[in-house]
Every structure is written in C-alpha cells, then in structure tokens.
Amino acid sequence: MPQQPCEGMTLLPENPAEAAYEAELIQRIKSGEHDLFYRLIQPYERRVYATALSIVRNEADAEDIAQDSILKAFRHLSQFRGEARFSTWLLQITINEARMRKRRMTLRAMESISDQQNDEGDYMPREFADWREIPSESLERREIRTALVEALSSLGEKYRSVFVLRDIQHLSIEETARVLEISPGSVKTRLLRARLMLRDFLSPGLNGQWSATPAFAKGNKPWE
C-alpha cells in the first residue's frame, strides 16, 4: 500500500471548488455511500490506464492493472488522509501495481542500454539541422501517432513513465516525483533525457518525411 505524502507536501486540486467537491465525495464514501466511488474516480480512469500502459506496454495488462488499482484504492480509501491530491495517491497505487505485475512477467531478458544508465549518466543526442518543437497539429497525423507510440516503447521504463506523467498527463514535477517515489531533480533529469531520445527517434519525420495530411479528428490524441 502506498505511503502517505511527505509532511509539508500539499498537492491538492488547484480549483478550490473542485477540491471541496472531491473532499466531500471522499468523506461521503468513507461514511458508507460507496456508490459515489465511481463518480470520484471517473475523471482519472484514463490517467490510470495510460500510467499502467507506460510501464507494462501491453493493453490487456494495462486494463487489468487499472481495474486492480481502482479496486485497491476503494478498499484502502480510509487510509487516504488528503495531504496530496487523490489523483496523485491513485496514480501511485497504479505505478506500484504495474511494477509488481512487470516483475512477475518475463517480457525481456535485458533492458535497453539507455535504461541501464543511472541518473548521473549522460545521454548524447544526435546532431541534425534545424530542430523544431513538435507542432501540436502534427500530432494529429496517423504517421506521427504510430511513430510516437514506437518512440515511447523504445524508452526505458524510468524515462517513459516520467514523460507520460509530465508531458501527457501534465502532472507537476512534485506530483510526478511523489507518484514515482523519486526526487524532483530526478524527474527533471529523466524528463530531459526522455525528450532528447524522443527527439532523436522522431527527427526523420520532423524533417519532412511524414505525410502532412491529418488522419484523425482534432482532439483525438495518440494517447487517448
């Protein structure tokens, strides 16, 4: 069971009204109104699934982990004290469940060289001309979607998890550190290296080798 947040860490919902509503739901569920639990976790279901998928990289396993994590959160909701956001607590449960599942599986004999590096190691990105940020509209292309999934799969777990939590789910550095049980400095280091590795993986397409024709509706992102 995940530990409660460190003393002094306050990561409550940014919107006071949302924070109050969520706190009320939690209190009512603890008091016996169990039917309200789905209302509590509904906004976070996709986050839970995406977080699990970023670790196990298998949709069926990620679905199982998401269900197990939500069930575990329900069973242990009485232990939630509210020092951190409920979503942070829920994602930490998910991370732990996914890691336990992965340890029980024999997916690979060896991790990639990049995953073997410690946090103090150096990642040397390739040099190429005229690097630009990935434009938001380019994510709405089938080719980019496929390439992004492949690129994420190429990352070691510690880099992939940080990238998913920070750049896809938009958790803060402090929340990401809490969920992954690492320091904020490690979050920054791993995120930078993840971005560099993804940049190198995606650079051929960003230089113009992928189609510019949008292939799916606006708002349907690769991780949805």
C-alpha positions in Angstrom: 0.0 0.0 0.0 1.5 3.4 -0.9 2.7 5.6 1.8 1.1 8.9 2.6 2.8 12.1 1.2 5.8 13.5 2.9 5.0 16.0 5.7 4.5 19.5 4.3 3.7 18.4 0.8 0.5 20.0 -0.4 -0.7 18.9 -3.8 -4.5 19.4 -3.7 -6.6 20.2 -6.7 -5.8 23.7 -8.0 -9.5 24.7 -8.2 -10.9 25.3 -4.7 -14.4 24.3 -5.8 -13.1 21.1 -7.3 -11.0 20.4 -4.2 -14.0 20.9 -1.9 -16.3 18.7 -4.1 -13.7 15.9 -4.2 -13.1 16.1 -0.4 -16.9 15.9 0.2 -17.2 12.9 -2.1 -14.3 11.1 -0.3 -15.9 11.8 3.1 -19.3 10.5 2.0 -17.7 7.4 0.5 -15.9 6.8 3.8 -19.2 7.2 5.6 -20.7 4.4 3.7 -22.0 5.9 0.4 -20.0 3.5 -1.7 -21.9 4.1 -4.9 -20.3 7.5 -5.1 -16.8 6.0 -5.7 -17.3 5.8 -9.4 -18.1 9.5 -9.5 -14.8 10.1 -7.7 -12.5 8.0 -9.9 -14.3 8.7 -13.2 -12.1 11.8 -14.1 -9.0 9.7 -13.5 -9.7 6.5 -15.3 -7.8 7.4 -18.5 -4.9 8.6 -16.5 -4.7 5.3 -14.6 -4.8 3.3 -17.8 -2.2 5.4 -19.5 0.1 5.2 -16.5 -0.2 1.4 -16.4 0.4 1.2 -20.1 3.5 3.3 -19.9 5.1 0.6 -17.7 3.8 -2.7 -19.0 3.3 -1.7 -22.6 0.5 -4.2 -23.1 -3.1 -3.0 -23.4 -4.7 -6.1 -21.8 -2.3 -6.0 -18.9 -2.8 -2.2 -18.5 -6.6 -2.7 -18.4 -6.2 -5.4 -15.7 -3.8 -3.2 -13.7 -6.2 -0.2 -14.0 -9.0 -2.3 -12.6 -6.9 -3.7 -9.8 -5.6 -0.2 -8.9 -9.0 1.3 -8.7 -10.3 -1.6 -6.6 -7.3 -1.3 -4.3 -8.0 2.5 -3.9 -11.6 1.7 -3.0 -10.5 -0.9 -0.4 -7.9 1.5 1.2 -9.7 4.8 0.8 -10.0 5.0 4.6 -6.2 5.4 4.6 -6.3 8.4 2.3 -5.7 11.5 4.5 -5.9 14.2 1.9 -2.4 15.6 2.2 -1.9 15.1 -1.5 -4.3 15.1 -4.4 -6.5 12.0 -4.7 -5.3 11.6 -8.2 -1.6 11.6 -7.1 -2.4 8.9 -4.5 -4.3 6.8 -7.1 -1.5 7.0 -9.6 1.0 6.0 -7.0 -1.1 2.9 -6.4 -1.2 2.3 -10.2 2.6 2.6 -10.5 3.1 0.1 -7.7 0.6 -2.3 -9.2 2.2 -2.1 -12.6 5.7 -2.6 -11.3 4.6 -5.6 -9.4 2.9 -7.1 -12.5 6.0 -6.4 -14.6 8.3 -8.1 -12.1 6.1 -11.2 -12.4 6.4 -11.2 -16.1 9.4 -12.1 -18.2 9.0 -9.7 -21.0 12.6 -9.1 -21.7 15.9 -10.5 -20.6 17.7 -7.2 -20.7 16.8 -3.6 -20.6 18.0 -1.2 -23.3 21.3 0.4 -22.8 19.6 3.7 -22.1 17.6 2.1 -19.3 20.8 0.8 -17.7 22.2 4.3 -17.3 22.0 5.8 -13.8 20.7 9.3 -13.3 24.2 10.7 -13.4 25.0 9.2 -16.8 25.0 11.3 -19.9 22.7 10.9 -22.9 24.3 12.3 -26.1 21.7 13.3 -28.6 22.5 13.1 -32.3 23.1 16.3 -34.2 20.8 17.3 -37.0 19.9 20.6 -38.7 17.0 22.9 -37.8 15.4 21.1 -34.8 11.9 22.5 -34.0 9.4 21.7 -31.3 6.8 19.2 -32.4 3.9 21.3 -33.6 0.6 20.4 -32.0 -1.1 19.9 -35.3 1.5 17.3 -36.3 0.3 15.1 -33.5 -3.0 14.8 -35.5 -1.5 12.6 -38.2 -1.6 8.9 -38.3 2.1 8.7 -39.1 3.0 10.8 -36.1 0.7 8.7 -33.9 2.4 5.5 -34.9 5.9 7.0 -34.6 5.1 8.4 -31.2 3.9 5.1 -29.9 7.0 3.4 -31.2 9.2 6.1 -29.8 7.7 5.8 -26.3 8.1 2.0 -26.5 11.8 2.4 -27.2 12.4 4.3 -24.0 13.4 2.6 -20.8 10.6 2.5 -18.2 12.0 5.2 -15.9 12.1 7.7 -18.8 8.8 6.6 -20.3 7.0 6.9 -17.0 8.3 10.4 -16.4 7.4 11.5 -19.9 3.9 10.2 -19.7 3.1 11.7 -16.3 4.7 15.1 -17.1 4.1 15.8 -20.8 1.0 13.7 -21.5 -0.9 13.8 -18.2 0.5 17.2 -17.2 1.3 16.4 -13.6 3.6 18.8 -11.8 7.2 18.0 -11.1 6.3 17.5 -7.4 3.4 15.2 -8.2 5.4 13.2 -10.6 8.2 12.8 -8.0 5.6 11.7 -5.5 4.0 9.1 -7.8 7.3 7.6 -8.9 8.9 7.9 -5.4 11.9 9.8 -6.8 13.3 13.3 -6.2 12.1 16.3 -8.2 15.7 16.6 -9.5 15.5 13.1 -10.9 12.2 13.9 -12.6 13.8 16.9 -14.4 16.8 14.9 -15.4 14.8 11.9 -16.7 12.3 14.1 -18.5 15.1 16.0 -20.3 16.7 12.8 -21.5 13.3 11.3 -22.5 12.6 14.4 -24.6 16.1 14.2 -26.2 15.7 10.5 -27.0 12.2 11.0 -28.4 13.5 13.9 -30.5 16.2 11.7 -32.0 13.7 9.0 -32.7 11.2 11.3 -34.3 13.7 13.6 -36.1 13.4 12.0 -39.6 9.7 12.6 -39.7 10.1 16.1 -38.3 12.4 16.9 -41.2 9.6 16.3 -43.6 9.5 12.5 -44.4 5.9 12.0 -42.9 2.7 13.0 -44.6 1.2 16.3 -43.8 -2.4 15.1 -44.2 -4.4 15.0 -41.0 -5.6 11.4 -40.5 -7.9 11.7 -37.5 -10.2 14.2 -35.8 -8.9 17.1 -33.8 -8.7 16.3 -30.1 -8.1 12.5 -30.7 -4.6 12.4 -29.3 -2.2 9.3 -29.7 -2.5 8.5 -26.0 -6.4 8.6 -26.0 
